[in-house]
Amino acid sequence: MYDIIQLDGDSIRDSVDARDRYELLRRAQADAKHSYGGSMKFEPRGDAEYLIRRPYASSTRKSFGRRSPETEAKLEAFLAGKARVEEQITSLRGQLEDRAPILRARGLGRVPLLTARVIRKLDDLGWLGTSLIVLGTNALFAYEAKAAVRIESGMLATGDVDVLFDARRRLVMSGNTNQRGLIGALQAVDRSFNKARGRTYTAANRDGYMVDLIEPQNHGRIMNRGQARLSDDPDYLVATTTDSSKWLLNAPKFEAISFDERGLPVRIVTLDPRVFAMQKQWIVENDPTRDPAKRIRDEQQAKLVAMIAIRHLGLKFDDTALSGLPKSFRDLSDRWDGVADGGAAEW
């Protein structure tokens, strides 16, 4: 048996407070990168000096003209804004660090540290929620966070991260990934990450923690462009495809802020919980090669997440937002009849 426990008022208040500050931090970080990232300074050009702006992570540059009272005022405003944003970031980081022990003491520190670091790196690179989303068991951290509940069971136990790659979107390389795609990003988190032997779609570190790269099955795209890669380097990850994932690019996404084991926030972008439940149920009923023990866990997770979606998030399975999924997929929702009215569910 396992339970879904509603958080108490104090826990909800503290988590909402921390999430609000984290949203402010993310906006300040975006300003620091895009509005004030890079440099602005006067540079000599011939017999004069020109105000030159070099944006963050860009080889382009823009001239604002020769040194003059106007360009000096522009530089002063830029430097003042940059200092103001950096001060705001430092303050908000400090506030979140101060609140982290409280959140941890309330049992809200849920996401394993390495998992949180991997997801944050994908977010920092601008990949999370655009080209990549989180799949699998780690999605449950997002569902419980948004629903203000805690899942008390082994349903959250996992030693890996699955990420879904939308190969229709261009993955922009930046930062310290050195054009090495997902491997480069993971090695920035843990230098021991490398492609797993015999599994072209899996990266693993020295402790056996794995990250799998998955692409929804799309025969037309694969025939025309080949298997999906996050890098042109032949030694790095190539996405694998699965039958159960072929509809997922048409599914609505879901975002929530959870907290890692230290009590620090981490943004998770994943599948709508109803889609998660239906995908897991599809695997149970349509994949005879699935390990029996995993099939049992799949079915338990499907029921658990369906209950959170209906009872705690107020979501409906007949929502038009799910119309992009095939009817046979949506029809699986009748497996959880009775959940909405509080009827008994066989766990």
DANOR-V812963 format. One record per residue. N is the residue number from 1. SS is DSSP state (2 for helix, 1 for strand, 0 for the rest). BURIAL is + if it has 16 or more other ideal C-beta (glycine too) atoms within 10 Angstrom, else -. Layout:
{{N SS BURIAL} {N SS BURIAL}}
This chain:
{{1 0 -} {2 0 -} {3 1 -} {4 1 +} {5 1 -} {6 1 -} {7 0 +} {8 0 -} {9 2 -} {10 2 -} {11 2 +} {12 2 -} {13 2 -} {14 2 +} {15 2 +} {16 2 -} {17 2 -} {18 2 +} {19 2 +} {20 2 -} {21 2 +} {22 2 +} {23 2 -} {24 2 +} {25 2 +} {26 2 -} {27 2 -} {28 2 +} {29 2 +} {30 2 -} {31 2 +} {32 2 +} {33 2 +} {34 2 -} {35 2 -} {36 0 +} {37 0 +} {38 0 -} {39 1 -} {40 1 +} {41 1 -} {42 1 +} {43 1 -} {44 1 -} {45 1 -} {46 0 -} {47 0 -} {48 1 -} {49 1 -} {50 1 +} {51 1 +} {52 1 -} {53 1 +} {54 1 -} {55 0 +} {56 0 -} {57 0 -} {58 0 -} {59 0 -} {60 0 -} {61 0 -} {62 1 -} {63 1 -} {64 1 +} {65 1 -} {66 1 -} {67 0 -} {68 0 -} {69 2 -} {70 2 -} {71 2 +} {72 2 -} {73 2 -} {74 2 +} {75 2 +} {76 2 -} {77 2 -} {78 2 +} {79 2 -} {80 2 -} {81 2 -} {82 2 +} {83 2 -} {84 2 -} {85 2 +} {86 2 -} {87 2 -} {88 2 +} {89 2 +} {90 2 -} {91 2 -} {92 2 +} {93 2 +} {94 2 -} {95 2 +} {96 2 +} {97 2 -} {98 2 -} {99 2 +} {100 2 +} {101 2 -} {102 2 +} {103 2 +} {104 2 +} {105 2 -} {106 0 +} {107 0 -} {108 0 +} {109 0 +} {110 0 +} {111 1 +} {112 0 +} {113 2 -} {114 2 +} {115 2 +} {116 2 +} {117 2 +} {118 2 +} {119 2 +} {120 2 +} {121 2 +} {122 2 +} {123 2 +} {124 2 -} {125 0 +} {126 0 +} {127 0 +} {128 1 +} {129 0 +} {130 0 -} {131 0 +} {132 1 +} {133 1 +} {134 1 +} {135 1 +} {136 2 +} {137 2 +} {138 2 +} {139 2 +} {140 2 +} {141 2 +} {142 2 +} {143 2 +} {144 2 +} {145 2 +} {146 2 +} {147 2 +} {148 0 +} {149 1 +} {150 1 +} {151 1 +} {152 1 -} {153 0 +} {154 2 -} {155 2 +} {156 2 +} {157 0 -} {158 0 +} {159 0 -} {160 1 +} {161 1 +} {162 1 +} {163 1 +} {164 1 +} {165 1 +} {166 0 +} {167 0 +} {168 0 -} {169 0 -} {170 0 -} {171 0 +} {172 0 -} {173 0 +} {174 0 -} {175 2 -} {176 2 -} {177 2 +} {178 0 -} {179 0 -} {180 0 +} {181 2 +} {182 2 +} {183 2 +} {184 2 +} {185 2 +} {186 2 +} {187 2 +} {188 2 +} {189 2 +} {190 0 +} {191 0 -} {192 0 -} {193 0 +} {194 1 -} {195 1 +} {196 0 +} {197 0 -} {198 0 -} {199 0 -} {200 0 +} {201 0 +} {202 1 +} {203 1 +} {204 1 +} {205 0 +} {206 0 -} {207 0 -} {208 0 -} {209 0 +} {210 1 +} {211 1 +} {212 1 +} {213 1 +} {214 1 +} {215 1 +} {216 1 +} {217 0 +} {218 0 +} {219 2 -} {220 2 -} {221 2 -} {222 2 -} {223 2 -} {224 2 -} {225 2 -} {226 0 -} {227 0 -} {228 0 +} {229 1 +} {230 0 +} {231 0 +} {232 0 -} {233 0 -} {234 0 -} {235 0 -} {236 0 +} {237 0 +} {238 1 +} {239 0 +} {240 1 +} {241 1 +} {242 1 +} {243 2 -} {244 2 +} {245 2 +} {246 0 +} {247 0 +} {248 2 +} {249 2 +} {250 2 -} {251 0 +} {252 0 -} {253 1 -} {254 1 +} {255 1 -} {256 1 +} {257 1 +} {258 1 +} {259 1 +} {260 1 +} {261 0 -} {262 0 -} {263 0 +} {264 0 +} {265 1 +} {266 1 +} {267 1 +} {268 1 +} {269 1 +} {270 1 +} {271 1 +} {272 0 +} {273 2 +} {274 2 +} {275 2 +} {276 2 +} {277 2 +} {278 2 +} {279 2 +} {280 2 +} {281 2 +} {282 2 +} {283 2 +} {284 2 +} {285 2 -} {286 2 -} {287 0 -} {288 0 -} {289 0 -} {290 0 -} {291 0 -} {292 2 -} {293 2 -} {294 2 -} {295 2 +} {296 2 -} {297 2 +} {298 2 +} {299 2 +} {300 2 +} {301 2 +} {302 2 +} {303 2 +} {304 2 +} {305 2 +} {306 2 +} {307 2 +} {308 2 +} {309 2 +} {310 2 +} {311 2 +} {312 2 +} {313 0 +} {314 0 -} {315 0 +} {316 0 -} {317 0 +} {318 0 -} {319 0 -} {320 2 -} {321 2 -} {322 2 +} {323 0 -} {324 0 -} {325 0 +} {326 0 -} {327 2 -} {328 2 -} {329 2 +} {330 2 +} {331 2 -} {332 2 +} {333 2 +} {334 2 -} {335 2 +} {336 2 +} {337 0 -} {338 0 -} {339 0 +} {340 0 -} {341 0 -} {342 0 -} {343 0 -} {344 0 -} {345 0 -} {346 0 -} {347 0 -}}
